[in-house]
Amino acid sequence: MNFLEDILRLGDEVVGDRTLGEQKYDREVVRWMRKGKSVERAVEKANHKYPDEALIIDVDTLHTLQAHYEYLADHEAIMEKLNKLK
């Protein structure tokens, strides 16, 4: 296994198994964050579009959600770049 495959496998492990609905919800949050919205506002937008996957943000979860979605945004950007190299 080469270095690139190791990185991809690690990224998949961190992201974890997600249902199709969860994947769509996460992509919606990331999309709004890329448009400059805060994680709170991005989650509100995603909650409206995907109410079955809706998350509730409170003071205790804000930092964790922010880190999670920033990671997902970075992971998505890396995957896009790697797919262009294929």
C-alpha positions in Angstrom: 0.0 0.0 0.0 1.4 3.4 -0.9 1.4 6.6 1.1 -1.6 8.1 -0.8 -3.7 5.0 -0.1 -2.8 5.2 3.6 -3.9 8.8 3.8 -7.2 8.1 2.0 -7.9 5.1 4.4 -7.2 7.3 7.4 -9.5 10.0 6.2 -12.3 7.5 5.6 -11.7 6.2 9.2 -12.0 9.6 10.7 -15.1 10.5 8.7 -16.6 7.2 9.5 -19.6 5.3 8.0 -22.5 7.6 7.2 -25.8 7.0 5.7 -26.7 8.7 2.4 -28.8 11.2 4.2 -26.0 12.0 6.6 -23.6 12.5 3.7 -26.0 14.9 2.0 -26.5 16.8 5.2 -22.8 17.1 5.8 -22.2 18.3 2.3 -24.9 20.9 2.8 -23.3 22.2 6.0 -19.9 22.3 4.3 -21.3 24.1 1.2 -22.7 26.9 3.4 -19.5 27.2 5.4 -17.6 27.6 2.1 -19.9 30.5 1.3 -18.8 32.2 4.5 -21.6 31.1 6.9 -20.8 30.3 10.5 -21.2 26.6 11.5 -24.4 27.6 13.4 -25.9 29.2 10.3 -24.8 26.4 8.1 -26.4 23.8 10.4 -29.6 25.9 10.4 -29.6 25.8 6.6 -28.9 22.1 6.5 -31.6 21.4 9.1 -34.1 23.2 7.0 -33.2 21.2 3.9 -32.7 17.9 5.6 -35.0 17.9 8.7 -34.6 14.1 9.2 -30.9 14.6 9.8 -31.2 17.9 11.8 -28.6 18.6 14.5 -29.1 20.8 17.6 -26.2 23.1 18.5 -25.7 24.2 22.0 -22.8 25.7 23.9 -21.4 22.2 24.7 -21.4 20.9 21.1 -20.5 24.1 19.2 -16.7 23.6 19.3 -16.9 19.9 18.4 -19.3 20.6 15.5 -17.1 23.4 14.2 -14.0 21.2 14.3 -15.9 18.3 12.7 -17.2 20.3 9.8 -13.9 22.1 9.2 -12.3 18.7 9.0 -14.9 17.5 6.5 -14.4 20.6 4.4 -10.7 20.0 4.3 -11.2 16.3 3.6 -13.6 17.1 0.8 -11.1 19.6 -0.8 -8.3 17.1 -0.6 -10.4 14.4 -2.2 -11.4 16.7 -5.0 -7.7 17.5 -5.7 -6.8 13.8 -5.6 -9.5 12.9 -8.0 -8.2 15.4 -10.5 -4.8 13.7 -10.4 -6.3 10.3 -11.4 
